[in-house]
Amino acid sequence: MPPTAGPAGTDPHLERLRRWSWLLDQAFRIPGTNVRFGWDVIVGLVPGIGDLSSPAFGMLLLVQAYRMGVPKLVQVRMLINAVIDALLGIVPGLGNVADIFWKANTWNMALLERHARPGVPHTRFDAWFVWGIGLTLLAAAALPVVLAVWIAAVLYAWLV
């Protein structure tokens, strides 16, 4: 059963979001294991529209986080979780398997509830996570440039 009350109180918006998060990520359990999955995996089997449920819900969580004044760094972390979830969902088959283990909605809901109270700052892990993803993206963007320069240097040396 989904949690019904969290540290953020009984805000009706949070209650609804909490319920949807549970339905999308944890509504079912694989028998004999502790592995849980939700409707996101099942709806993800529908070509075209199936992979839109989780990003759409992620946007609702982000809008609520903005409305509640969640620290910007935490909002960025929530956005990164949602983007990774959406990118994993693009890959046929793999996206459905990844949805079992990458529970962006559950994690983002927990972040929202933790930081929904005024004056709760982001954690050190939030900062490390955002910086780590940022540096990884920077390295991924720089890699083709470095590779192109290296190939050009090798070709130049070979021709001269």
Z-matrix of the N, CA and C atoms (Angstrom, degrees):
N
C 1 1.454
C 2 1.520 1 108.79
N 3 1.329 2 118.24 1 143.71
C 4 1.461 3 120.15 2 -178.28
C 5 1.516 4 110.89 3 -71.31
N 6 1.335 5 115.78 4 153.65
C 7 1.459 6 118.13 5 175.34
C 8 1.518 7 109.52 6 -64.12
N 9 1.324 8 116.41 7 145.31
C 10 1.460 9 119.60 8 -177.15
C 11 1.512 10 113.03 9 -111.33
N 12 1.286 11 117.93 10 -13.39
C 13 1.461 12 119.13 11 178.37
C 14 1.513 13 108.07 12 -144.82
N 15 1.295 14 115.81 13 139.06
C 16 1.453 15 120.33 14 -179.49
C 17 1.503 16 110.12 15 -129.35
N 18 1.327 17 115.27 16 -176.33
C 19 1.452 18 119.48 17 -177.58
C 20 1.523 19 113.03 18 -64.78
N 21 1.342 20 117.69 19 -17.36
C 22 1.459 21 119.29 20 -178.39
C 23 1.524 22 112.06 21 -85.83
N 24 1.327 23 118.11 22 1.83
C 25 1.456 24 120.14 23 177.30
C 26 1.513 25 112.26 24 95.58
N 27 1.328 26 115.39 25 -154.51
C 28 1.455 27 120.11 26 -175.55
C 29 1.527 28 111.55 27 -113.38
N 30 1.298 29 118.15 28 36.62
C 31 1.457 30 122.88 29 175.15
C 32 1.524 31 108.39 30 -56.09
N 33 1.344 32 118.11 31 124.58
C 34 1.472 33 120.00 32 -177.12
C 35 1.524 34 113.16 33 -60.44
N 36 1.335 35 117.26 34 -32.83
C 37 1.463 36 119.73 35 177.22
C 38 1.524 37 110.66 36 -64.74
N 39 1.330 38 115.57 37 -44.15
C 40 1.465 39 119.66 38 179.45
C 41 1.527 40 111.07 39 -66.77
N 42 1.323 41 117.03 40 -37.45
C 43 1.471 42 120.33 41 178.18
C 44 1.528 43 110.34 42 -59.97
N 45 1.334 44 116.87 43 -45.73
C 46 1.470 45 121.16 44 179.13
C 47 1.518 46 111.20 45 -64.08
N 48 1.326 47 116.22 46 -45.28
C 49 1.463 48 120.36 47 179.72
C 50 1.529 49 111.01 48 -63.33
N 51 1.336 50 115.63 49 -40.82
C 52 1.462 51 120.19 50 178.72
C 53 1.524 52 110.60 51 -60.58
N 54 1.320 53 116.67 52 -43.35
C 55 1.477 54 121.85 53 179.75
C 56 1.531 55 111.03 54 -63.16
N 57 1.339 56 116.93 55 -46.45
C 58 1.461 57 120.84 56 179.53
C 59 1.530 58 110.97 57 -64.46
N 60 1.317 59 116.63 58 -39.81
C 61 1.469 60 120.51 59 178.11
C 62 1.525 61 110.24 60 -58.97
N 63 1.320 62 115.78 61 -45.40
C 64 1.464 63 120.80 62 179.68
C 65 1.523 64 110.44 63 -63.62
N 66 1.325 65 117.33 64 -44.38
C 67 1.466 66 120.62 65 179.72
C 68 1.530 67 111.84 66 -62.30
N 69 1.322 68 117.02 67 -41.09
C 70 1.463 69 120.18 68 -176.99
C 71 1.531 70 112.83 69 -74.09
N 72 1.326 71 117.94 70 -32.73
C 73 1.466 72 120.41 71 -172.54
C 74 1.527 73 115.87 72 -111.55
N 75 1.346 74 119.54 73 -23.93
C 76 1.462 75 118.78 74 -168.18
C 77 1.519 76 115.65 75 -140.12
N 78 1.298 77 119.87 76 13.48
C 79 1.467 78 122.17 77 -172.07
C 80 1.528 79 113.76 78 -64.75
N 81 1.329 80 117.45 79 -26.43
C 82 1.466 81 120.81 80 -176.03
C 83 1.523 82 110.38 81 -123.40
N 84 1.336 83 115.12 82 154.86
C 85 1.467 84 120.55 83 177.07
C 86 1.519 85 107.66 84 -123.61
N 87 1.338 86 115.98 85 136.97
C 88 1.456 87 120.21 86 174.59
C 89 1.521 88 106.64 87 -71.74
N 90 1.339 89 117.48 88 120.93
C 91 1.469 90 120.52 89 -176.02
C 92 1.532 91 112.55 90 -53.64
N 93 1.315 92 114.32 91 137.15
C 94 1.462 93 120.75 92 178.28
C 95 1.515 94 114.12 93 81.34
N 96 1.336 95 117.29 94 2.20
C 97 1.466 96 120.70 95 179.26
C 98 1.522 97 109.09 96 -132.68
N 99 1.315 98 115.26 97 175.31
C 100 1.459 99 120.97 98 172.72
C 101 1.526 100 110.64 99 -100.96
N 102 1.339 101 117.15 100 8.88
C 103 1.458 102 121.79 101 -177.75
C 104 1.519 103 109.53 102 -78.20
N 105 1.323 104 115.34 103 124.38
C 106 1.460 105 121.31 104 -178.96
C 107 1.525 106 109.40 105 -114.93
N 108 1.318 107 115.65 106 151.24
C 109 1.455 108 122.29 107 174.50
C 110 1.514 109 107.49 108 -147.57
N 111 1.319 110 115.83 109 168.13
C 112 1.453 111 119.06 110 -177.34
C 113 1.510 112 112.71 111 -130.39
N 114 1.306 113 114.15 112 -165.98
C 115 1.456 114 121.11 113 -178.09
C 116 1.516 115 111.83 114 -63.46
N 117 1.307 116 118.42 115 -22.24
C 118 1.459 117 121.84 116 178.52
C 119 1.527 118 110.88 117 -55.72
N 120 1.332 119 116.83 118 -41.42
C 121 1.467 120 121.33 119 179.37
C 122 1.528 121 110.30 120 -66.01
N 123 1.312 122 116.23 121 -42.87
C 124 1.469 123 121.13 122 -176.89
C 125 1.528 124 110.85 123 -70.80
N 126 1.331 125 116.72 124 -47.46
C 127 1.466 126 121.00 125 179.35
C 128 1.530 127 110.11 126 -65.21
N 129 1.325 128 117.19 127 -30.41
C 130 1.456 129 121.82 128 178.85
C 131 1.515 130 113.70 129 -62.41
N 132 1.321 131 117.61 130 -16.21
C 133 1.463 132 121.33 131 178.06
C 134 1.533 133 112.23 132 -74.92
N 135 1.331 134 117.31 133 -16.53
C 136 1.465 135 121.35 134 179.17
C 137 1.530 136 107.95 135 -80.08
N 138 1.343 137 117.49 136 115.26
C 139 1.473 138 119.55 137 -177.84
C 140 1.528 139 111.94 138 -60.86
N 141 1.313 140 114.31 139 141.20
C 142 1.464 141 120.16 140 175.43
C 143 1.506 142 114.73 141 87.91
N 144 1.315 143 117.40 142 -63.26
C 145 1.464 144 119.66 143 -175.14
C 146 1.523 145 113.02 144 -99.02
N 147 1.329 146 117.00 145 -15.74
C 148 1.459 147 120.42 146 -174.51
C 149 1.512 148 114.50 147 -60.70
N 150 1.325 149 116.63 148 -33.23
C 151 1.463 150 119.30 149 -176.58
C 152 1.521 151 113.06 150 -88.70
N 153 1.317 152 117.01 151 9.06
C 154 1.465 153 120.43 152 179.18
C 155 1.522 154 113.28 153 -91.88
N 156 1.327 155 117.92 154 -17.80
C 157 1.466 156 119.99 155 -175.62
C 158 1.521 157 112.01 156 -62.82
N 159 1.309 158 117.11 157 -47.60
C 160 1.461 159 119.64 158 -177.36
C 161 1.532 160 112.45 159 -68.00
N 162 1.352 161 120.00 160 -46.94
C 163 1.469 162 118.28 161 176.71
C 164 1.532 163 112.77 162 -61.94
N 165 1.324 164 117.40 163 -36.01
C 166 1.471 165 119.56 164 178.43
C 167 1.526 166 110.35 165 -63.99
N 168 1.330 167 116.76 166 -43.59
C 169 1.463 168 119.75 167 177.83
C 170 1.531 169 110.58 168 -66.81
N 171 1.327 170 116.05 169 -37.45
C 172 1.465 171 119.89 170 176.67
C 173 1.517 172 111.93 171 -58.55
N 174 1.328 173 116.44 172 -38.13
C 175 1.466 174 120.01 173 177.45
C 176 1.530 175 111.04 174 -66.10
N 177 1.335 176 116.82 175 -38.62
C 178 1.472 177 119.42 176 176.37
C 179 1.531 178 110.66 177 -61.08
N 180 1.338 179 116.14 178 -41.84
C 181 1.466 180 119.44 179 178.71
C 182 1.528 181 111.02 180 -63.83
N 183 1.322 182 116.29 181 -40.48
C 184 1.466 183 119.81 182 179.69
C 185 1.530 184 111.56 183 -66.40
N 186 1.316 185 117.23 184 -40.38
C 187 1.467 186 120.54 185 177.46
C 188 1.527 187 109.53 186 -62.21
N 189 1.324 188 117.18 187 -43.79
C 190 1.465 189 120.43 188 178.99
C 191 1.526 190 110.83 189 -64.58
N 192 1.330 191 116.86 190 -39.81
C 193 1.467 192 120.59 191 178.05
C 194 1.526 193 110.41 192 -61.51
N 195 1.320 194 116.65 193 -41.94
C 196 1.462 195 120.95 194 177.73
C 197 1.530 196 110.54 195 -62.73
N 198 1.325 197 116.07 196 -46.14
C 199 1.470 198 120.76 197 -179.08
C 200 1.525 199 111.84 198 -61.76
N 201 1.326 200 116.00 199 -33.97
C 202 1.471 201 119.71 200 -175.91
C 203 1.522 202 112.14 201 -89.20
N 204 1.321 203 117.28 202 0.69
C 205 1.456 204 119.98 203 177.12
C 206 1.517 205 114.23 204 73.69
N 207 1.327 206 116.78 205 29.57
C 208 1.464 207 120.61 206 176.28
C 209 1.527 208 107.79 207 -61.78
N 210 1.352 209 118.49 208 139.85
C 211 1.466 210 120.17 209 -178.70
C 212 1.533 211 112.11 210 -51.72
N 213 1.328 212 115.32 211 142.02
C 214 1.469 213 121.18 212 -176.49
C 215 1.524 214 112.16 213 -55.88
N 216 1.317 215 117.67 214 -40.33
C 217 1.466 216 120.35 215 -179.79
C 218 1.525 217 110.63 216 -61.82
N 219 1.309 218 117.43 217 -38.09
C 220 1.466 219 121.07 218 178.23
C 221 1.527 220 109.49 219 -68.69
N 222 1.337 221 117.08 220 -38.33
C 223 1.464 222 119.84 221 176.07
C 224 1.523 223 110.95 222 -62.17
N 225 1.327 224 117.07 223 -39.09
C 226 1.473 225 120.54 224 176.97
C 227 1.524 226 109.51 225 -63.86
N 228 1.308 227 117.14 226 -42.76
C 229 1.466 228 120.13 227 178.51
C 230 1.536 229 110.35 228 -61.04
N 231 1.322 230 116.91 229 -42.07
C 232 1.460 231 120.99 230 178.09
C 233 1.534 232 110.21 231 -62.26
N 234 1.323 233 116.09 232 -42.00
C 235 1.463 234 120.58 233 178.73
C 236 1.528 235 110.66 234 -62.59
N 237 1.314 236 117.26 235 -43.19
C 238 1.472 237 120.96 236 179.19
C 239 1.525 238 110.12 237 -61.72
N 240 1.336 239 117.74 238 -44.80
C 241 1.470 240 120.88 239 177.10
C 242 1.526 241 110.46 240 -56.18
N 243 1.341 242 116.66 241 -45.38
C 244 1.460 243 121.36 242 -178.09
C 245 1.521 244 111.64 243 -67.60
N 246 1.333 245 117.61 244 -39.45
C 247 1.465 246 120.87 245 179.83
C 248 1.527 247 110.63 246 -66.96
N 249 1.321 248 117.32 247 -42.52
C 250 1.464 249 120.03 248 177.41
C 251 1.523 250 109.71 249 -61.06
N 252 1.321 251 116.74 250 -42.28
C 253 1.466 252 121.17 251 177.95
C 254 1.532 253 110.51 252 -60.13
N 255 1.330 254 116.53 253 -44.85
C 256 1.471 255 120.47 254 -179.89
C 257 1.524 256 110.94 255 -65.81
N 258 1.328 257 117.61 256 -40.76
C 259 1.468 258 120.56 257 179.20
C 260 1.522 259 111.53 258 -65.52
N 261 1.328 260 116.96 259 -40.49
C 262 1.458 261 119.81 260 176.69
C 263 1.520 262 110.80 261 -63.54
N 264 1.326 263 116.86 262 -35.78
C 265 1.455 264 121.86 263 -179.29
C 266 1.517 265 113.86 264 -67.43
N 267 1.326 266 117.39 265 -20.52
C 268 1.461 267 121.25 266 -179.79
C 269 1.528 268 111.38 267 -67.71
N 270 1.330 269 116.67 268 -32.70
C 271 1.461 270 121.27 269 -176.10
C 272 1.529 271 109.18 270 -78.94
N 273 1.347 272 117.20 271 114.91
C 274 1.468 273 119.71 272 -178.67
C 275 1.533 274 111.78 273 -57.43
N 276 1.304 275 116.14 274 136.22
C 277 1.462 276 121.48 275 179.81
C 278 1.514 277 112.37 276 79.89
N 279 1.321 278 116.63 277 -58.86
C 280 1.462 279 120.84 278 -179.99
C 281 1.528 280 110.76 279 -60.14
N 282 1.332 281 116.53 280 -37.71
C 283 1.461 282 120.43 281 -179.76
C 284 1.515 283 112.60 282 -59.81
N 285 1.336 284 116.12 283 -39.70
C 286 1.466 285 119.50 284 179.56
C 287 1.521 286 111.26 285 -69.64
N 288 1.316 287 116.96 286 -40.37
C 289 1.473 288 120.23 287 177.16
C 290 1.523 289 109.55 288 -66.40
N 291 1.329 290 116.87 289 -42.73
C 292 1.467 291 120.77 290 -179.84
C 293 1.524 292 111.11 291 -61.98
N 294 1.341 293 117.42 292 -34.17
C 295 1.467 294 120.24 293 179.32
C 296 1.526 295 112.63 294 -61.99
N 297 1.315 296 116.99 295 -24.25
C 298 1.464 297 120.33 296 177.69
C 299 1.528 298 110.25 297 -69.67
N 300 1.339 299 116.43 298 -32.84
C 301 1.461 300 120.20 299 -173.85
C 302 1.530 301 113.93 300 -107.76
N 303 1.327 302 118.02 301 -30.60
C 304 1.468 303 121.56 302 179.21
C 305 1.518 304 107.31 303 -95.40
N 306 1.313 305 116.94 304 96.46
C 307 1.464 306 123.27 305 -173.71
C 308 1.530 307 110.05 306 -100.64
N 309 1.326 308 114.56 307 67.33
C 310 1.465 309 120.06 308 -176.49
C 311 1.528 310 111.94 309 -59.06
N 312 1.321 311 117.44 310 -38.88
C 313 1.467 312 119.61 311 -178.61
C 314 1.527 313 111.41 312 -65.27
N 315 1.316 314 116.98 313 -43.75
C 316 1.459 315 121.16 314 178.99
C 317 1.523 316 110.63 315 -63.70
N 318 1.326 317 116.56 316 -45.53
C 319 1.465 318 120.53 317 -179.62
C 320 1.519 319 110.97 318 -65.12
N 321 1.339 320 116.60 319 -43.26
C 322 1.463 321 119.25 320 179.98
C 323 1.525 322 111.76 321 -66.83
N 324 1.319 323 116.77 322 -35.28
C 325 1.463 324 119.95 323 176.63
C 326 1.532 325 110.04 324 -64.13
N 327 1.324 326 116.30 325 -42.24
C 328 1.467 327 120.23 326 178.02
C 329 1.535 328 110.69 327 -63.24
N 330 1.328 329 117.11 328 -41.32
C 331 1.463 330 120.32 329 177.19
C 332 1.524 331 110.54 330 -63.21
N 333 1.322 332 116.65 331 -43.49
C 334 1.466 333 120.77 332 179.09
C 335 1.523 334 110.86 333 -60.23
N 336 1.325 335 116.56 334 -47.54
C 337 1.468 336 119.48 335 -178.89
C 338 1.524 337 112.11 336 -66.39
N 339 1.315 338 117.04 337 -37.49
C 340 1.461 339 120.41 338 -179.18
C 341 1.523 340 111.13 339 -66.51
N 342 1.327 341 116.98 340 -36.95
C 343 1.463 342 120.60 341 -173.59
C 344 1.526 343 113.32 342 -105.68
N 345 1.332 344 117.66 343 8.81
C 346 1.467 345 121.07 344 -177.94
C 347 1.521 346 112.48 345 -74.57
N 348 1.295 347 117.44 346 -12.56
C 349 1.462 348 120.37 347 179.12
C 350 1.529 349 109.08 348 -90.37
N 351 1.313 350 118.49 349 137.78
C 352 1.465 351 120.56 350 179.71
C 353 1.527 352 111.37 351 -59.20
N 354 1.307 353 114.89 352 140.50
C 355 1.461 354 120.76 353 175.90
C 356 1.514 355 115.62 354 85.05
N 357 1.328 356 119.03 355 2.93
C 358 1.461 357 120.70 356 177.64
C 359 1.523 358 107.83 357 -89.27
N 360 1.337 359 117.58 358 109.58
C 361 1.465 360 120.28 359 -176.80
C 362 1.533 361 111.39 360 -77.59
N 363 1.325 362 115.07 361 167.23
C 364 1.456 363 119.00 362 175.55
C 365 1.534 364 109.33 363 -69.65
N 366 1.322 365 115.22 364 158.88
C 367 1.459 366 119.67 365 179.84
C 368 1.522 367 109.90 366 -90.68
N 369 1.304 368 115.95 367 166.57
C 370 1.459 369 121.14 368 176.67
C 371 1.527 370 109.94 369 -62.14
N 372 1.343 371 117.17 370 -37.16
C 373 1.463 372 119.84 371 179.31
C 374 1.526 373 111.11 372 -64.66
N 375 1.340 374 117.65 373 -37.64
C 376 1.463 375 120.38 374 176.41
C 377 1.536 376 109.88 375 -56.65
N 378 1.315 377 115.66 376 -46.30
C 379 1.464 378 120.09 377 -179.63
C 380 1.524 379 111.05 378 -65.05
N 381 1.317 380 117.68 379 -45.83
C 382 1.472 381 120.85 380 178.52
C 383 1.522 382 111.11 381 -60.10
N 384 1.324 383 116.77 382 -41.71
C 385 1.458 384 121.41 383 -179.63
C 386 1.528 385 110.58 384 -61.71
N 387 1.328 386 117.09 385 -49.36
C 388 1.460 387 120.91 386 -178.86
C 389 1.523 388 110.87 387 -64.42
N 390 1.338 389 116.99 388 -45.96
C 391 1.466 390 119.67 389 178.70
C 392 1.524 391 111.25 390 -63.80
N 393 1.319 392 117.25 391 -40.03
C 394 1.469 393 120.40 392 179.36
C 395 1.514 394 112.31 393 -62.43
N 396 1.333 395 116.35 394 -44.19
C 397 1.465 396 119.77 395 177.80
C 398 1.524 397 109.88 396 -65.67
N 399 1.323 398 117.14 397 -42.18
C 400 1.469 399 120.82 398 178.85
C 401 1.519 400 112.14 399 -59.98
N 402 1.327 401 116.82 400 -45.31
C 403 1.467 402 120.28 401 178.92
C 404 1.531 403 111.64 402 -67.52
N 405 1.329 404 116.54 403 -35.95
C 406 1.463 405 120.11 404 176.89
C 407 1.524 406 110.42 405 -63.76
N 408 1.332 407 116.98 406 -43.68
C 409 1.462 408 120.27 407 177.68
C 410 1.520 409 111.61 408 -65.09
N 411 1.313 410 116.97 409 -38.62
C 412 1.462 411 120.87 410 177.21
C 413 1.529 412 110.69 411 -63.13
N 414 1.331 413 116.37 412 -44.53
C 415 1.466 414 120.17 413 178.14
C 416 1.526 415 111.07 414 -63.81
N 417 1.334 416 116.66 415 -40.48
C 418 1.466 417 120.25 416 178.68
C 419 1.526 418 110.92 417 -64.50
N 420 1.323 419 117.32 418 -36.11
C 421 1.461 420 120.68 419 178.67
C 422 1.525 421 111.09 420 -72.85
N 423 1.330 422 117.26 421 -34.08
C 424 1.461 423 121.02 422 -178.63
C 425 1.527 424 112.37 423 -78.70
N 426 1.309 425 117.86 424 -25.76
C 427 1.457 426 121.40 425 -176.13
C 428 1.532 427 113.38 426 -56.32
N 429 1.329 428 120.18 427 -48.00
C 430 1.468 429 118.66 428 178.48
C 431 1.529 430 113.22 429 -61.86
N 432 1.328 431 117.34 430 -35.23
C 433 1.462 432 120.68 431 178.76
C 434 1.525 433 109.79 432 -66.26
N 435 1.329 434 116.58 433 -47.27
C 436 1.459 435 121.16 434 178.93
C 437 1.528 436 110.24 435 -61.07
N 438 1.308 437 117.04 436 -43.62
C 439 1.461 438 121.96 437 179.12
C 440 1.534 439 111.09 438 -62.66
N 441 1.328 440 117.51 439 -42.77
C 442 1.463 441 121.40 440 179.35
C 443 1.528 442 111.01 441 -64.08
N 444 1.329 443 117.72 442 -42.04
C 445 1.471 444 121.30 443 178.05
C 446 1.522 445 109.90 444 -63.90
N 447 1.322 446 116.83 445 -42.81
C 448 1.463 447 120.17 446 179.51
C 449 1.530 448 111.43 447 -63.15
N 450 1.335 449 117.28 448 -44.28
C 451 1.469 450 120.98 449 178.86
C 452 1.528 451 110.06 450 -63.60
N 453 1.317 452 116.69 451 -41.64
C 454 1.472 453 120.13 452 178.12
C 455 1.521 454 110.76 453 -61.77
N 456 1.333 455 117.24 454 -41.61
C 457 1.466 456 120.91 455 179.41
C 458 1.523 457 111.12 456 -65.27
N 459 1.324 458 116.76 457 -41.81
C 460 1.466 459 120.49 458 178.94
C 461 1.529 460 109.86 459 -64.74
N 462 1.315 461 118.08 460 -45.32
C 463 1.469 462 121.63 461 178.77
C 464 1.519 463 111.86 462 -63.13
N 465 1.334 464 116.71 463 -41.40
C 466 1.445 465 121.04 464 178.15
C 467 1.521 466 110.72 465 -62.43
N 468 1.327 467 117.41 466 -45.62
C 469 1.458 468 121.29 467 178.66
C 470 1.532 469 111.39 468 -63.88
N 471 1.304 470 117.18 469 -34.77
C 472 1.458 471 121.29 470 -179.49
C 473 1.534 472 111.19 471 -72.01
N 474 1.338 473 116.01 472 -36.20
C 475 1.455 474 120.25 473 -179.26
C 476 1.513 475 113.02 474 -77.80
N 477 1.300 476 119.26 475 -26.24
C 478 1.465 477 122.42 476 -176.49
C 479 1.487 478 111.74 477 -92.76
